[in-house]
């Protein structure tokens, strides 16, 4: 491999195209991140060669070599295994070797299952994937665990070089002195240690990823809730149109005014606008979810079914035990604790200690609030079940009355629509319970608000 690379470099130098290739580097870097992951091993040997070249004063970025390979048709073909609706080159976090072919096939098909949402977010969410790839690149470059004393020495070294370059020039020396004073006053050993700590960086990304997973799950629930609301609004539109027709008939025989007709028409028009608004909301949410998980915005994947939450699963919750877990798992608290362990300055340590104690109180309070919201959702579900049962009885009574001649068709239709709406609202209550249950579990698993 090294012999081939040396031959390629020599050819590039002889042909005088290094400058042209260099300009493509940032584009090619993004391209490789989005699809060509088997070059990772190759790049390690290339890094070695680049260091060798630098020692010989041959400053040619390895990026130029990679850029030249980008024009190979094999690499430009995209990755195998994606359905037609999936972006053929999404930002992907893991290398191909890190998952089995079966796992990749499941993630790349045209079906989103509830169980694989976390993996899809990890691999294809633009924000999460970018953070993990940057983390990996920073680790490769040795950006973490910087020596604090070496960083402090760099400030001194920069000052000495600036003074030497001034060569007795009073203005240049004054500027160098001002820069040194600024760098010295802004230098913080604790900040250097925290900003270069690998564990802190990883915890921060894990927190972002977990929050993103929960946001996606809630967005799926919100989308399903809007679909149900659209069905409710369609029933309401049917009622508004019926009332409009009734008002027009009454006006024709002198039993209603023009104002009555206009009022009924306005209500029907507003119902139609609401239905259009529901469609727009569903479409927008669907597109955002698709892009967040690696699909094209105009794709049509199979969306997941929302899991149901049973009353038993809520009643089995132990708030005291979960509070302990929430404290142990909370990522914000872990980040603050890690900062405290890295800090040496007394003022910083005192401040962080106070922050940690406040965070512990807020975590317990937030979990309690999530639990109360969950119990309220459970009560609301019980109420919705009761309303559905009553609406069903009223509809069955109206149906019997229509057969016996004691109820009109209009009364039966009104009771039927009321029962339909009650059934849909019960399903919305089910979704709300699931949403609150997931929110509570997310708090237990480390996402309680601590700041």
Phi, psi and omega per residue, in radians:
X1 nan -0.753 -3.112
X2 -1.146 -0.670 3.109
X3 -1.083 -0.732 3.131
X4 -1.114 -0.718 -3.130
X5 -1.149 -0.712 3.123
X6 -1.119 -0.696 3.087
X7 -1.075 -0.764 -3.119
X8 -1.118 -0.740 3.131
X9 -1.080 -0.796 3.125
X10 -1.032 -0.703 -3.140
X11 -1.157 -0.721 3.118
X12 -1.090 -0.737 -3.134
X13 -1.132 -0.751 -3.115
X14 -1.137 -0.632 -3.105
X15 -1.432 -0.168 3.077
X16 1.177 0.575 -3.091
X17 -1.944 0.206 -3.125
X18 -1.056 -0.775 -3.093
X19 -1.082 -0.696 -3.136
X20 -1.158 -0.668 -3.130
X21 -1.225 -0.593 -3.056
X22 -1.070 -0.615 -3.110
X23 -1.140 -0.330 -3.127
X24 -1.524 -0.025 -2.912
X25 -1.058 -0.866 -3.075
X26 -1.082 -0.678 3.093
X27 -1.118 -0.793 -3.096
X28 -1.167 -0.633 3.127
X29 -1.048 -0.783 3.103
X30 -1.126 -0.676 -3.127
X31 -1.066 -0.783 -3.111
X32 -1.171 -0.610 3.103
X33 -1.129 -0.507 -3.080
X34 -1.530 -0.030 -3.123
X35 -2.895 -0.552 -2.960
X36 -1.893 1.546 -2.991
X37 -1.678 -0.245 -3.120
X38 -1.331 -0.071 3.088
X39 -1.416 -0.059 -3.108
X40 -1.031 -0.813 3.140
X41 -1.131 -0.678 3.131
X42 -1.094 -0.711 -3.090
X43 -1.122 -0.541 3.131
X44 -1.050 -0.788 3.111
X45 -1.208 -0.549 3.092
X46 -1.151 -0.699 3.097
X47 -1.004 -0.702 3.127
X48 -1.087 -0.780 -3.132
X49 -1.131 -0.657 -3.138
X50 -1.088 -0.737 3.107
X51 -1.070 -0.689 3.126
X52 -1.095 -0.707 -3.140
X53 -1.178 -0.685 -3.133
X54 -1.057 -0.654 3.134
X55 -1.120 -0.457 3.127
X56 -1.676 0.199 -3.122
X57 1.091 0.461 3.026
X58 -1.736 1.470 -3.036
X59 -1.472 1.466 3.076
X60 -2.129 1.971 -3.113
X61 -1.062 2.398 3.045
X62 -1.017 -0.436 3.120
X63 -0.970 -0.566 3.137
X64 -1.124 -0.672 3.123
X65 -1.148 -0.754 3.134
X66 -1.136 -0.670 3.139
X67 -1.086 -0.656 3.141
X68 -1.158 -0.547 3.115
X69 -1.296 -0.342 -3.060
X70 -1.148 -0.305 -3.108
X71 -1.569 0.081 3.075
X72 -1.277 2.204 -3.064
X73 -0.973 -0.604 -3.114
X74 -1.037 -0.726 -3.098
X75 -1.272 -0.545 -3.055
X76 -1.373 -0.100 -3.031
X77 -1.327 -0.234 -3.114
X78 1.520 3.001 -3.077
X79 -1.539 2.554 -3.135
X80 -1.432 2.541 2.947
X81 1.976 -0.120 -3.118
X82 -1.491 2.532 2.995
X83 -1.232 2.882 -3.050
X84 -1.135 -0.449 -3.102
X85 -1.484 -0.117 -3.117
X86 -1.670 2.392 3.106
X87 -0.953 2.217 -3.073
X88 -1.287 -0.177 3.135
X89 -2.496 1.018 3.101
X90 -1.315 2.754 2.984
X91 -1.074 2.188 -3.069
X92 -2.176 2.312 -3.036
X93 -1.325 -0.893 -3.002
X94 -1.557 2.709 2.981
X95 -1.334 2.770 -3.116
X96 -0.996 -0.616 -3.062
X97 -1.242 -0.213 -3.038
X98 -1.496 -0.129 3.044
X99 -2.350 2.728 3.111
X100 -1.306 2.765 3.079
X101 -0.982 -0.605 3.133
X102 -1.165 -0.689 3.119
X103 -1.147 -0.775 3.118
X104 -1.090 -0.716 -3.131
X105 -1.067 -0.693 3.135
X106 -1.160 -0.711 -3.135
X107 -1.240 -0.482 -3.027
X108 -1.733 0.058 3.086
X109 -1.355 -3.001 -3.064
X110 -1.786 0.440 -3.138
X111 -2.197 2.296 3.069
X112 -1.796 2.042 3.056
X113 -1.735 2.652 -3.117
X114 -1.058 -0.645 -3.068
X115 -1.200 -0.421 -3.076
X116 -1.746 0.125 -3.140
X117 -1.026 -0.762 -3.115
X118 -1.071 -0.725 3.132
X119 -1.195 -0.663 3.111
X120 -1.131 -0.717 3.081
X121 -1.090 -0.777 -3.120
X122 -1.062 -0.730 -3.049
X123 -1.474 -0.702 -2.877
X124 -2.140 -0.145 3.081
X125 -1.134 2.177 -3.029
X126 -0.967 -0.758 -3.122
X127 -1.193 -0.876 -3.080
X128 -1.118 -0.804 -3.123
X129 -1.078 -0.753 3.128
X130 -1.067 -0.719 3.139
X131 -1.108 -0.776 -3.116
X132 -1.198 -0.672 3.132
X133 -1.164 -0.720 3.080
X134 -1.127 -0.649 3.093
X135 -1.082 -0.785 -3.134
X136 -1.134 -0.725 3.122
X137 -1.146 -0.706 3.121
X138 -1.124 -0.664 3.112
X139 -1.146 -0.685 3.127
X140 -1.148 -0.632 -3.129
X141 -1.385 -0.119 -3.122
X142 1.346 0.560 -3.089
X143 -1.375 -0.242 -3.083
X144 -1.691 2.777 3.095
X145 0.987 0.871 3.104
X146 -1.194 2.451 3.097
X147 -1.246 2.087 -3.056
X148 -1.111 -0.739 -3.124
X149 -1.159 -0.610 3.096
X150 -1.161 -0.665 3.103
X151 -1.137 -0.686 3.108
X152 -1.147 -0.666 -3.137
X153 -1.153 -0.530 3.116
X154 -1.125 -0.617 3.088
X155 -1.103 -0.777 3.128
X156 -1.155 -0.735 -3.113
X157 -1.111 -0.715 3.129
X158 -1.094 -0.658 3.123
X159 -1.148 -0.796 -3.132
X160 -1.098 -0.695 3.127
X161 -1.170 -0.677 3.139
X162 -1.149 -0.700 3.130
X163 -1.182 -0.670 3.121
X164 -1.153 -0.697 -3.138
X165 -1.183 -0.493 3.132
X166 -1.125 -0.576 3.037
X167 0.923 0.792 3.080
X168 1.524 -0.091 3.128
X169 -1.256 2.083 -3.025
X170 -1.108 -0.699 -3.126
X171 -1.153 -0.801 -3.137
X172 -1.108 -0.686 3.119
X173 -1.146 -0.663 3.120
X174 -1.144 -0.721 3.106
X175 -1.128 -0.728 3.116
X176 -1.087 -0.699 3.130
X177 -1.136 -0.746 3.119
X178 -1.095 -0.733 3.124
X179 -1.128 -0.689 3.127
X180 -1.123 -0.762 3.127
X181 -1.083 -0.709 3.119
X182 -1.126 -0.815 -3.130
X183 -1.127 -0.675 -3.120
X184 -1.178 -0.752 -3.111
X185 -1.212 -0.540 -3.131
X186 -1.489 -0.239 -3.106
X187 -1.255 2.282 3.100
X188 -2.374 2.085 3.134
X189 -1.047 -0.679 3.139
X190 -1.135 -0.731 -3.141
X191 -1.144 -0.725 3.119
X192 -1.067 -0.775 -3.126
X193 -1.121 -0.732 -3.114
X194 -1.243 -0.742 -3.092
X195 -1.213 -0.357 -3.124
X196 -1.897 0.192 -3.081
X197 -1.462 2.189 -3.107
X198 -1.138 -0.730 -3.091
X199 -1.139 -0.703 3.103
X200 -1.103 -0.757 3.133
X201 -1.083 -0.730 -3.132
X202 -1.165 -0.746 3.121
X203 -1.061 -0.710 -3.139
X204 -1.105 -0.727 3.134
X205 -1.209 -0.697 3.103
X206 -1.059 -0.681 3.108
X207 -1.127 -0.767 3.104
X208 -1.084 -0.735 -3.116
X209 -1.138 -0.800 -3.140
X210 -1.096 -0.727 3.090
X211 -1.100 -0.668 3.134
X212 -1.143 -0.703 3.105
X213 -1.060 -0.799 -3.139
X214 -1.150 -0.654 3.111
X215 -1.111 -0.727 3.127
X216 -1.124 -0.780 3.141
X217 -1.071 -0.765 3.121
X218 -1.141 -0.577 3.115
X219 -1.192 -0.628 3.054
X220 -1.115 -0.729 3.106
X221 -1.137 -0.739 3.117
X222 -1.071 -0.716 3.113
X223 -1.090 -0.777 3.134
X224 -1.137 -0.664 3.112
X225 -1.115 -0.685 3.120
X226 -1.185 -0.603 3.076
X227 -1.084 -0.744 3.091
X228 -1.147 -0.705 3.130
X229 -1.115 -0.609 3.090
X230 -1.082 -0.699 3.102
X231 -1.135 -0.692 3.091
X232 -1.109 -0.785 -3.130
X233 -1.150 -0.524 3.084
X234 -1.174 -0.672 3.080
X235 -1.161 -0.731 3.104
X236 -1.096 -0.661 3.101
X237 -1.095 -0.703 3.101
X238 -1.052 -0.746 3.109
X239 -1.136 -0.741 -3.121
X240 -1.118 -0.699 3.111
X241 -1.145 -0.675 3.114
X242 -1.124 -0.722 3.123
X243 -1.160 -0.623 3.096
X244 -1.127 -0.793 3.119
X245 -1.088 -0.687 3.119
X246 -1.112 -0.753 3.138
X247 -1.100 -0.682 3.138
X248 -1.174 -0.680 3.108
X249 -1.160 -0.725 3.136
X250 -1.142 -0.676 3.126
X251 -1.131 -0.637 -3.124
X252 -1.095 -0.482 -3.136
X253 -1.867 0.208 3.055
X254 1.432 0.266 -3.134
X255 -1.763 0.038 3.108
X256 -2.547 2.697 -3.124
X257 -1.681 3.008 3.068
X258 -1.105 -0.609 3.106
X259 -1.091 -0.723 3.117
X260 -1.048 -0.739 -3.134
X261 -1.170 -0.776 -3.140
X262 -1.110 -0.683 3.111
X263 -1.090 -0.780 3.130
X264 -1.139 -0.688 3.124
X265 -1.133 -0.740 3.118
X266 -1.056 -0.749 3.127
X267 -1.092 -0.708 3.122
X268 -1.171 -0.714 3.121
X269 -1.109 -0.729 3.120
X270 -1.129 -0.639 3.100
X271 -1.126 -0.674 3.098
X272 -1.165 -0.709 3.096
X273 -1.102 -0.681 3.121
X274 -1.115 -0.675 3.116
X275 -1.127 -0.722 3.094
X276 -1.138 -0.650 3.099
X277 -1.118 -0.682 3.091
X278 -1.062 -0.772 3.128
X279 -1.051 -0.773 3.139
X280 -1.098 -0.715 3.139
X281 -1.150 -0.734 3.124
X282 -1.100 -0.770 -3.129
X283 -1.114 -0.785 -3.121
X284 -1.116 -0.796 3.134
X285 -1.102 -0.711 3.139
X286 -1.080 -0.775 -3.134
X287 -1.117 -0.752 3.130
X288 -1.103 -0.715 3.115
X289 -1.129 -0.749 -3.127
X290 -1.081 -0.828 3.139
X291 -1.133 -0.630 -3.133
X292 -1.159 -0.367 -3.066
X293 -2.011 0.177 3.019
X294 1.815 -0.039 3.112
X295 -1.551 2.839 2.993
X296 -1.267 2.687 -3.112
X297 -1.112 -0.540 -3.120
X298 -1.706 0.302 3.135
X299 -1.332 3.046 -3.140
X300 -2.415 1.081 -3.127
X301 -1.272 2.849 3.055
X302 -1.407 2.101 -3.105
X303 -1.440 2.698 -3.060
X304 -1.331 2.719 2.991
X305 -1.408 2.456 -3.136
X306 -1.423 2.210 3.139
X307 -1.159 2.571 3.110
X308 -1.547 2.618 3.081
X309 -1.963 2.171 -3.098
X310 -1.547 2.742 3.085
X311 -1.062 -0.631 -3.118
X312 -1.090 -0.680 -3.121
X313 -1.152 -0.537 3.093
X314 -1.334 -0.752 -3.100
X315 -1.183 -0.385 -3.138
X316 -1.447 -0.062 -3.109
X317 -1.179 2.375 3.011
X318 -1.949 1.825 -3.060
X319 -1.077 -0.676 -3.114
X320 -1.132 -0.765 3.127
X321 -1.196 -0.703 -3.140
X322 -1.184 -0.521 3.100
X323 -1.123 -0.709 3.088
X324 -1.097 -0.742 3.118
X325 -1.128 -0.696 -3.130
X326 -1.085 -0.677 3.105
X327 -1.193 -0.718 -3.134
X328 -1.197 -0.620 -3.026
X329 -1.612 -0.224 -2.986
X330 -1.094 2.170 -3.060
X331 -1.289 -0.640 3.089
X332 -1.085 -0.707 3.119
X333 -1.170 -0.685 3.101
X334 -1.117 -0.665 3.118
X335 -1.136 -0.781 3.126
X336 -1.130 -0.699 3.127
X337 -1.120 -0.706 3.122
X338 -1.130 -0.728 3.101
X339 -1.057 -0.696 3.118
X340 -1.104 -0.738 -3.133
X341 -1.149 -0.487 -3.134
X342 -1.497 -0.346 -3.028
X343 -1.419 2.500 3.088
X344 -2.044 -0.436 3.141
X345 -1.197 2.347 -3.076
X346 -1.091 -0.745 -3.126
X347 -1.107 -0.754 3.127
X348 -1.110 -0.727 -3.117
X349 -1.142 -0.690 3.113
X350 -1.153 -0.749 3.129
X351 -1.099 -0.779 -3.133
X352 -1.180 -0.607 3.108
X353 -1.117 -0.734 3.092
X354 -1.139 -0.710 3.124
X355 -1.046 -0.756 -3.121
X356 -1.101 -0.748 3.128
X357 -1.123 -0.720 3.097
X358 -1.131 -0.672 3.133
X359 -1.116 -0.685 3.139
X360 -1.077 -0.726 3.116
X361 -1.148 -0.735 -3.119
X362 -1.179 -0.615 3.122
X363 -1.118 -0.799 3.124
X364 -1.104 -0.720 3.127
X365 -1.147 -0.721 -3.109
X366 -1.180 -0.697 3.121
X367 -1.141 -0.684 3.086
X368 -1.072 -0.736 3.112
X369 -1.098 -0.718 3.101
X370 -1.121 -0.676 3.133
X371 -1.152 -0.758 3.121
X372 -1.103 -0.689 3.091
X373 -1.112 -0.647 3.110
X374 -1.134 -0.756 3.127
X375 -1.139 -0.663 3.098
X376 -1.119 -0.682 3.107
X377 -1.147 -0.616 3.104
X378 -1.168 -0.724 3.084
X379 -1.131 -0.698 3.134
X380 -1.129 -0.619 3.090
X381 -1.140 -0.737 3.114
X382 -1.060 -0.720 3.113
X383 -1.130 -0.703 3.135
X384 -1.147 -0.643 3.097
X385 -1.102 -0.762 3.133
X386 -1.111 -0.760 3.126
X387 -1.122 -0.648 3.098
X388 -1.120 -0.746 3.128
X389 -1.101 -0.754 3.138
X390 -1.149 -0.706 3.128
X391 -1.140 -0.638 3.117
X392 -1.135 -0.748 3.121
X393 -1.107 -0.712 3.133
X394 -1.122 -0.687 3.122
X395 -1.170 -0.754 3.124
X396 -1.110 -0.645 3.101
X397 -1.150 -0.743 3.128
X398 -1.152 -0.625 3.113
X399 -1.131 -0.734 3.108
X400 -1.171 -0.696 3.134
X401 -1.104 -0.645 3.117
X402 -1.118 -0.689 3.138
X403 -1.201 -0.581 -3.123
X404 -1.516 -0.166 -3.136
X405 1.512 0.171 -3.136
X406 -1.688 -0.052 3.129
X407 -2.371 2.558 -3.127
X408 -1.487 2.892 3.065
X409 -1.094 -0.691 3.126
X410 -1.068 -0.743 3.128
X411 -1.138 -0.707 3.114
X412 -1.120 -0.770 -3.131
X413 -1.119 -0.660 3.120
X414 -1.140 -0.727 3.111
X415 -1.165 -0.654 3.118
X416 -1.111 -0.796 3.128
X417 -1.124 -0.655 3.106
X418 -1.106 -0.696 3.120
X419 -1.178 -0.720 3.108
X420 -1.053 -0.785 3.140
X421 -1.137 -0.723 3.133
X422 -1.083 -0.672 3.116
X423 -1.148 -0.724 3.122
X424 -1.177 -0.687 3.115
X425 -1.170 -0.542 3.065
X426 -1.145 -0.703 3.097
X427 -1.157 -0.605 3.054
X428 -1.138 -0.661 3.091
X429 -1.126 -0.632 3.074
X430 -1.084 -0.759 3.124
X431 -1.110 -0.721 3.132
X432 -1.091 -0.680 3.103
X433 -1.118 -0.756 3.111
X434 -1.100 -0.724 3.127
X435 -1.073 -0.805 -3.134
X436 -1.185 -0.595 3.118
X437 -1.173 -0.775 3.096
X438 -1.099 -0.670 3.131
X439 -1.117 -0.711 3.111
X440 -1.143 -0.794 -3.133
X441 -1.125 -0.622 3.082
X442 -1.091 -0.669 3.073
X443 -1.111 -0.735 3.100
X444 -1.101 -0.625 -3.056
X445 -1.523 0.164 2.974
X446 2.137 0.075 -3.048
X447 -1.948 0.280 3.052
X448 -1.074 2.485 3.124
X449 -1.175 2.221 -3.084
X450 -2.093 -0.200 -3.071
X451 -1.951 nan nan
